[in-house]
């Protein structure tokens, strides 16, 4: 059965034509709207993708009545089914948990390139038990991870509203079992914040082991949500490759 794109993908800024697509995958507890500012930044720049879309995971925002996915593999299978069969070239961009999901989707539906951000490579995956913490403990951990980078985590009422999604996503990430030696036949671009408390630059660099093509690593000053402060730089960094792949 064909899965409608409208169930999973959100478009914020259309561009004329039917060229290259940048498909964005949010972090744990995140939603498609997190990528609205980045989509706006790309839309304002010449030579960007024809379309920026973001994946909306079940269990949040307009899909809040739907059950959370059981794990990374389930999400990857369902998203791959949505993206499969399209005739438009795509670049995947995943932040944090989204990087892992984007990688697993890329194993099933290869894009033109894969951009991974703020997430250790599968070969450096450490698991964890944060999803088993009580609400107050989990909130403290999330706030420590976010630091001062994400204003959402300063609103206690809003944070408690999204806590079920955060817990479900942490469970998916922490119980993820990477396939040993898994690699994609597409270029990987890795991005990270130099002060990220969750991932080291070495763990980001390990993504090189997961591609049979070119690998590049770029660092930005900041914590886990460094990209909130570096959208202009990220657009400038990715735009040439997007333009090149659109013309291919």
Secondary structure, DSSP 8 states (H G I E B T S, - for coil): ----GGGTEEEEEE-SSS--EEEEE--TT--GGGGHHHHHHHHTSTT--SEEEEE--TTSGGGTTS---SSHHHHHHHHHHHHTT--S-EEEEEETHHHHHHHHHHHHS--SEEEEES---GGG-----GGGS-HHHHHHHHHHHHTTS-GGGG-HHHHHHHHHHHHHHHHHHHT----TT--BSSEEEEEEETT-SS--HHHHHGGGGGBSS-EEEEEESSSTTGGGG-HHHHHHHHHHHHHHHHH-
